[in-house]
């Protein structure tokens, strides 16, 4: 299978190409070359000579031509046509090229490591060349023929620039530390790039997280997200509000154009008031931010979990007494409230086969090892026995409400005691039944593992949970409905799975095991989840 932009014509094989073109002969009789030929104009002719198409060559992936004709963008099977024109590529010396633009964090650290890992696994030799201040070229060469087989052009700037390059047809893939904006998605649809809000047009390469950090000289150890939001909004400006010294809070933040800064705005505070700007220091890199906070006794930064450096991370707490720390496990399960998926967006058009192979590699187990090695949180599924979840059970016991709450908690303990929790969870967008970005990636990952037979003859339990708002009986129903919805999404995605080998169940435990306090939006979001347990 392959994809093409919405509204484009797809000609996948020689026979199909000829049939489709023949059926359109009434329109194609008017087709001819422009009066003034351009250097990138080509003419594609079927081998029987009956049909020809002319247009501007937009790309060639080694198997298919992509041209801009008077009928719109067409994708034509190279095996069914001949190509005439100066821009026609060589079919024997084809070199796959991928232009990748966006987040510098991904482009300078994560993506090069994945490209090198892919090359090593496929038996290619990789070479790196710095072609500009923010530009890198990776060339992969065959060890057998000593010919170049692929070139990766990486532009490491910002998430904003990556989407702009995609819209200008100057990038094939976008690296982003945030989800695509509504206006960017609309522009992409208008440009024929497809609906990039759909899960199939994005990949979560790895996981990172936003973490509040201070200097080791600062006595403060925890902060609530409400207080953090108040500091960002300028409503709280002194460390005394956090039990610290009588001194102003100096904020250290990434540059406003960075994907991380935009994520901070999306998740915590939309904008900083002018009155607070005097106490805000902006940094061009995460490394510089963490280093500055480490030597500033009154500094408070929001750093990437992967680049905390010598600064001290703060735990997040709430008035109900729950506390969470940013750790690899809590980021994987999305229990940490400020997870930051690292995205790769692709347009709704066909990539070269080597490019598709590279994308498949990024989700593989070997790639997860590479991701861990360079300091990011991988997405390899792990299991955690209930015996290692003492703090969660302790929190649940502390807030259990009356005999009914204790009875539900006892039932939970009985049902889950023989099982292990998998490190992928499913959570929802605030005020929505739609899964969030990390959860959508988890659907695809779990479905792929089921298709591969990793859970054959084992019981998979989708366990739904809710927040504590509303009657307990209603929350129990909501939790069960969520579990069933996630189960259905995973089964639907696992098209090649053998249902006879699967034992998939659902259950709902309502508000029995909260992860956070219900007094904030993020706390309620953390509690509204579906976990996966395995026997």
Order of alpha helices (4+ residues) and beta strands (2+ residues): beta-alpha-alpha-beta-beta-beta-beta-beta-beta-alpha-beta-beta-beta-alpha-beta-alpha-beta-beta-alpha-beta-alpha-beta-alpha-beta-beta-beta-beta-alpha-beta-alpha-alpha-beta-alpha-alpha-beta-alpha-beta-alpha-beta-alpha-beta
